Amino acid sequence: EIVLTQSPATLSLSPGERATLSCRASQSVSNSLVWYQQKSGQAPRLLIYDASNRATDIPARFSGSGSGTDFTLTISSLEPEDFAVYYCQQSSNWPLTFGGGTKVEIK
Amino acid sequence: EVQLVESGGGLVKPGGSLRLSCAASGFPFNTYTMNWVRQAPGKGLEWVSSISSRSSYTYHADSLKGRFTISRDNAKNSLYLQMNSLRVEDTAVYYCTRAPPYCSGGSCWDRWGQGTLVTVSS
């Protein structure tokens, strides 16, 4: 089973700042890495698939990068609605696995 | 509009069974791989099961040890999860999810239902 480790656990930032979230895999997943956003009390929303492709209707301020074992989700300028929990997920091997999440909170 | 509506959750005693359902609408259900993902209260996400569009393949998380079975009825646009021998640690919100064509092998999900809560407690 591939283990995904997300860091930091919590990121405290102000609106307008840049957010950089990390996801590290225990073995190579090539570019098969997905990012989701989950707001309190809501279902997750797909942001990024195949490491760097934005899903439908996802704003350009969200970008993903990386390959192999190290991946990054960047939010270029935080909007008030971006404060949420972000999960990475590997889509390379069964069983599909998630990271533990990074909470982006208002500073 | 794409809709996924789960039902069937509730309170069940350890060792009991439940069958979750997901009613899909707004898209050609019979062409999509469908999945269940769960989230324990205050915890992260956990993939549970996947089923291909024509039920040719199914996958289940190893941790379930054969207790859960995913199935679908394309004529009824419905997805199911039969859960047996339930344990306290199965307590979670269970989400029905859709895998878009660009997610190879059905391994990521672009539409999620609102979830149904399963509580396993004596």
Interface residues (C-beta under 8 A of the other chain):
Chain A: E1 S32 V34 Y36 Q38 A43 P44 R45 L46 Y49 D50 N53 A55 T56 Y87 Q89 S91 S92 W94 P95 L96 T97 F98 G99 G100 G101
Chain B: G44 L45 E46 W47 S50 Y59 A61 D62 Y95 Y102 C103 S104 G105 S107 C108 W109 D110 W112 G113 Q114 G115
